[in-house]
Amino acid sequence: VIGYSGRLKIARRTGKKWELPWSVTAHPGGGKDVSWAPNLCRPYDVIATCGCEKQVAVWKLSLDREDNELSIWTRLDAAVEPIWRVSWNATGTALAVAPESGLVSLWKLDSSLQWIRTTDIQVNPEEESKGRSGVRR
């Protein structure tokens, strides 16, 4: 969970009790959204968070039996205004980032495991109501 404090807090259940083993400052200016990527056989989970400081943070959460570690994978300079939403595709391989302006960007990992911006989609509220939007590559 991420909140106004900008802290990413992840809970886990141990027996009949819930505990908060992970709590990190993700977005000092305040958090807006968190999205957990679907995990298809990765040895770790991937989490994206966004906030007021115009960046997306991508986190790795290792859950093996010996090392349960939450670490920052990268920070994406995804917009010039606050980012409101982040969302993964069904396989957890592409990340959509939606800032205030409505210019949604899609991000993927390249072959060298660097996050790259692949597509921008301008969502215009007037065009959206008519079922149209503009795609830029």
Protein Blocks (a to p, Z undefined) as FASTA:
>chain_A
ZZfkopacddddehjbccdfbccdfblnopfbdcddddehiabdcdddddfkopacdddd
dfbfklccdddfbdcdfbfbdcfbdcddfkopaccdddfkopacdddddfkopacdfbdc
dddfklmmnopacddZZ
